[in-house]
Amino acid sequence: MNDALQKAQAYLDMLSGESMELAWGRRTDQDRYRIMLAALLFGDEFERRTRDGLPADEPGERRLLMDIMSAVVERFADLEKLDREEAAAFLGDLTNRDHILELDEVIETFEQEGGQRSLDEVLREVVERRKERRAWARHWSSG
């Protein structure tokens, strides 16, 4: 079995069903697995492509992100045995994309902490901050 597939399943097994539902809503096991796999693929690709730093300008950053997402779509399609269009549709869905990028941050925090907190705890904390960010956004946009 591919390392990314094994890691995705291992990390998914670290999360409670309650935490996943809190973070992603009511999703199928397959969708949960795909969100985890895509987050891992995105993180790996981002790290690989930014080892020497980020582009100095906004157009360069956009190109980088587009290149990363294109590579993730290709790898995701290959690992999930999907055609490219089906993979792109799943990864391009705004809700899925938001969950994938957020989970990438959760995984990065978990790995940087070296197990000080469980992956489940880190995910729950990020979800709670999501609620705080929305409250502040409403506060500041109201005038």
FENRA-V355489 format. One line per field, one symbol per residue. psi: psi as a letter, one per 40 degrees, with the letter a starting at -180 (. if undefined). burial: b if it has 9 or more other C-alpha atoms within 8 Angstrom, else e. A space follows every 50 residues. Layout:
psi = ???
burial = ???
This chain:
psi = iiddddddddddeeiidddddddeahiiddddddddddddddddddddee deiiieiddddddddddddddddddddddefiiddddddddehddddddd ddddddddddddefediiddddddddddddddddddddddee.
burial = eeebbbebbebbebbeeebbbbbeeeeeeeebbebbbbbbbbbebbeeee eeeeeeeeebbeebeeebbebbbbbbbbeeebebebbbeebeeeebbebb bbbbebbbbbeeeeeeebbbebbbebbeeeeeeeeeeeeeeee
